[in-house]
Amino acid sequence: MALFFLDSRLNYFAPARVALATVLYPIQIAAAIPSDLSHWMGDFFEDRDQLRNRNNKLESMQLLSGMRLQKLQALERENMRLRELLGSSFRLTERVVVAELLTIDLDPYFQQVVINKGKRDGVFLGQPVLDVSGVMGQVTEVYPFSSRVILLTDPSHGIPIQINRNGLRAVAAGRGLGKPLQLEHLPHNVDVREGDLLVTSGLGGRFPVGYPVGTVKSVHFPEGRPFAEIAIEPTAHLSTSRELLLVLPIESLDNTNEEPEVTVEQANGSE
Amino acid sequence: MAQNRPQGRIILLMTIIIAMILVIVPIPDSLRLFRPEWVLMTLLYWAMALPERVGIGFAWIVGLLMDMMLGGTLGILAFSYALVTYLILNFHLQLRQYPLWQQALIIMSLVLLVNIIKVMFSPAVASWYVWAPAIVSTLVWPIVYAVLRKIRRVFGVS
């Protein structure tokens, strides 16, 4: 019996996992029913005034973001031209697919969620997952009808980031349920301030460049320790988002040799 | 008796499945660490009540499903569920004689054992939180026991 759990550490059982996951899917669906139902009831009994208010708010938001988008397109074009002048490549904007969270709780010691899109919908291993306000995590296991997403806050997950203000690159590692992320291995003289925005750096090839990851919450330089302690608050609503965006693959990664692929094998968020 | 058998088996499986649903039903984040181990308690009840029906192999399979459900390393819960079921099967005659609170204490130690095994093999940092499910499970054990005994009597599972 001990053999079984030694073996399972070595990934021999991937097909078995897929089969078991398929068997368990109905149970997971059943467990999600109560909260889905309460959501549905909430939608159903929303009165006209509320709906109208929300509609107004959404329309004005749509107007605002449409305006910003116009500007953004011009900027994007300009950026592309400048990059062409510099002779480096430019990635087009990524396409996304919307997936929905299955509202179930998993082991509180792992920061993982299950989503309702699987192999059938073209989900693949390592696919980045976003929500409206930032990066949430990446896909760790793909089953036929569902897949498992590891969140930024999982202790075994690290994401390559850079600071938006000065371009400093680092790895942000998870610390578990409800705790902020931590920037790893930065020396004491590092230029990080509270409130700095961190975006994905695109190193490691998993996450697309330039999506917000978090903001710096506190910076400490403990005496007698080699590295700084920098806590990061994720911008994504990790515990409340229900709709997630799965980023589809961009064109081949070969032409991105402007960035040296170093240091960041941690990005592959282990099992 | 003979025609009772398949029905009893279905009821038994149903209780396990309901317990599994209870384990993953969403609750507020702050309470998640204090969730009682429904499946383990159900399994232990059946092991105590019907040791000839619920064996180590059954416990192992339930544990494997739980592993998959909770997303841990495959086999950890399978192993630990089988282990505690073995312990229960060894002592089921004595356990049945014990008063309820004493049973609950035994259950606490077994749930704690499972949690310690789980934390030992997972990347999570061990903290006093391993006690949380054990203590909560102890508190709800009398309810689980009463409900499952009622189910067993009403549906004649034997």
Chai-1 contact restraints between the chains, C-beta under 6 A:
chainA,res_idxA,chainB,res_idxB,connection_type,confidence,min_distance_angstrom,max_distance_angstrom,comment,restraint_id
A,M1,B,F79,contact,1.0,0.0,6.0,A-B,restraint_1
A,F4,B,G75,contact,1.0,0.0,6.0,A-B,restraint_2
A,F5,B,G75,contact,1.0,0.0,6.0,A-B,restraint_3
A,F5,B,I76,contact,1.0,0.0,6.0,A-B,restraint_4
A,F5,B,F79,contact,1.0,0.0,6.0,A-B,restraint_5
A,S8,B,T73,contact,1.0,0.0,6.0,A-B,restraint_6
A,S8,B,L74,contact,1.0,0.0,6.0,A-B,restraint_7
A,S8,B,G75,contact,1.0,0.0,6.0,A-B,restraint_8
A,F13,B,L74,contact,1.0,0.0,6.0,A-B,restraint_9
A,L20,B,M68,contact,1.0,0.0,6.0,A-B,restraint_10
A,A21,B,M68,contact,1.0,0.0,6.0,A-B,restraint_11
A,L24,B,M68,contact,1.0,0.0,6.0,A-B,restraint_12
A,L24,B,M69,contact,1.0,0.0,6.0,A-B,restraint_13
A,I27,B,M20,contact,1.0,0.0,6.0,A-B,restraint_14
A,A30,B,I21,contact,1.0,0.0,6.0,A-B,restraint_15
A,A31,B,I21,contact,1.0,0.0,6.0,A-B,restraint_16
A,A31,B,I24,contact,1.0,0.0,6.0,A-B,restraint_17
A,A31,B,V25,contact,1.0,0.0,6.0,A-B,restraint_18
A,S35,B,P26,contact,1.0,0.0,6.0,A-B,restraint_19
A,T103,B,P26,contact,1.0,0.0,6.0,A-B,restraint_20
A,I104,B,I24,contact,1.0,0.0,6.0,A-B,restraint_21
A,D105,B,I24,contact,1.0,0.0,6.0,A-B,restraint_22
A,D105,B,P26,contact,1.0,0.0,6.0,A-B,restraint_23
A,D105,B,R32,contact,1.0,0.0,6.0,A-B,restraint_24
A,L106,B,L70,contact,1.0,0.0,6.0,A-B,restraint_25
A,L106,B,G71,contact,1.0,0.0,6.0,A-B,restraint_26
A,D107,B,L70,contact,1.0,0.0,6.0,A-B,restraint_27
A,D107,B,G72,contact,1.0,0.0,6.0,A-B,restraint_28
A,P108,B,R32,contact,1.0,0.0,6.0,A-B,restraint_29
A,P108,B,L33,contact,1.0,0.0,6.0,A-B,restraint_30
A,Y109,B,S122,contact,1.0,0.0,6.0,A-B,restraint_31
A,Y109,B,A124,contact,1.0,0.0,6.0,A-B,restraint_32
A,F110,B,G71,contact,1.0,0.0,6.0,A-B,restraint_33
A,Q112,B,G71,contact,1.0,0.0,6.0,A-B,restraint_34
A,R148,B,G71,contact,1.0,0.0,6.0,A-B,restraint_35
A,P155,B,P123,contact,1.0,0.0,6.0,A-B,restraint_36
A,S156,B,P123,contact,1.0,0.0,6.0,A-B,restraint_37
A,S239,B,D29,contact,1.0,0.0,6.0,A-B,restraint_38
